[in-house]
Amino acid sequence: MKDAFQRNPVLWFFGTGTFAASCLKHLVKNVHFDCIVTSPPSSGGRGMRNILSPVETLCETLHLHVIRSSKVSEEPELLHHLAESPPDCILVVDFGQKILEPFLSAPAWGCLNIHPSLLPSYRGAAPVPRALLNGDAVTGVSLFRLVEEMDAGPILFRKELTVGETASAGEILEILAEKGSELYLLGVKCLIEGSCKFRDQNSESATYAPKIANKEAECSWVWPSHRLVSTVR
């Protein structure tokens, strides 16, 4: 551990995509993860070559060991580690797999998730693009505990971010990754101290952010300028 906490908790990281890699990039400056899990390479490009996940690509650069798994709930190696030496916490970010038992309850502090929206708004896969399409002036990031229902667990911390008029979805996600990583460090600190206060989400006010369909990304030059800008971003 890099002196971020009063004691050395056992921490795991599950992540796959670009947002997960951005969070991990910030976190490894202060945190040691005893286990990093990502999805296997995908096939694409000329010759259908294997393409490493953004998390695995980052781990190669940083010389960090990574475990590949297409279905963690059925991965013998992970299930063995979980049973023999469960972590204090599993951080799940942009993983692309649903986390089920025994992973939800085996860690002493459960599983935490960094989600790039102000939950319960924009639960789902594309919160930032949806916020931009809707013309939201403010977005943010939430740190919450995972439950079986998607993005519905109790919230520990949230941080707002003013969207601005020109920032792209990628630029906003990079900022939220840094802010979300800061929230995670605060979360682990308060979990160690026993001072965390989770609060349940109001599911009645929840909104959802499914992936952007190809048709939704199409532009028409007869649209007003603000709609064109929101779609391109």
Buried (B, 14 or more C-beta within 10 A) or exposed (E): EEEBBEEEBBBBBBBBBBBBBBBBBBBBEBBBBBBBBBBEBEEEEEEEEEEBBBBBBBBEEEEBEBBEBEEBBEBEEBBEBBEEEBBBBBBBBBBBBEBEEEBBEBBEBBBBBBBBBBBBBBBBBBBBBBBBBEEBEEBBBBBBBBBEEEBBBBBBBBBEBEBEEEBEBEEBBBBBBBBBBBBBBBBBBBBBEEEBEBEEBEEEEBBBBEEBEEEEEEEEEEEEEEBBBBBEB
